[in-house]
Amino acid sequence: MFPLSQFLYAEGGDDEVRAVFTTHDVIVRGTALTGLLAELAGQRIARLQEPARTDRFEESSGPIVRQLIVERVQEARA
């Protein structure tokens, strides 16, 4: 994860959350992700990682991360 001192904001909903940092955007796709917004805002996330391929198909009643996408921010925004 990027340093929380570089965290700007997070937005999204149940199936996708976007965390914006000064140099990168982190897009989290999955299910039941709404609670992740509060955790990001409270800076209580120490680590996010994409699950192993076999773990992507497990059933769960809680939040599930299916995919993480990290994109470098364009110079115009930075």
Backbone hydrogen bonds, N-H to C=O, Kabsch-Sander energy under -0.5 kcal/mol:
donor,donor_aa,acceptor,acceptor_aa,energy
6,Q,3,P,-2.1
7,F,4,L,-1.2
8,L,20,V,-3.4
9,Y,20,V,-1.2
11,E,18,R,-2.1
13,G,16,E,-2.8
17,V,28,V,-2.5
18,R,11,E,-3.4
19,A,17,V,-0.5
19,A,26,V,-3.2
20,V,9,Y,-3.3
20,V,18,R,-0.5
21,F,19,A,-0.5
21,F,24,H,-2.7
22,T,6,Q,-1.5
25,D,71,E,-2.8
26,V,19,A,-2.9
27,I,25,D,-0.5
27,I,69,I,-3.1
28,V,17,V,-3.2
28,V,26,V,-0.5
29,R,27,I,-0.5
29,R,67,Q,-2.8
30,G,15,D,-1.9
31,T,64,I,-2.0
33,L,14,D,-2.2
36,L,33,L,-1.8
37,L,33,L,-0.6
37,L,34,T,-1.3
38,A,34,T,-0.7
39,E,35,G,-1.7
40,L,36,L,-2.5
41,A,37,L,-2.6
42,G,38,A,-2.2
43,Q,40,L,-1.4
44,R,39,E,-2.9
46,A,44,R,-0.7
55,D,52,A,-0.7
56,R,52,A,-1.0
56,R,53,R,-0.7
57,F,54,T,-0.9
58,E,55,D,-1.1
64,I,31,T,-2.5
66,R,29,R,-3.1
66,R,64,I,-0.6
67,Q,29,R,-2.1
69,I,27,I,-2.6
71,E,25,D,-2.8
71,E,69,I,-0.5
73,V,23,T,-2.8
77,R,74,Q,-1.3
78,A,74,Q,-1.3
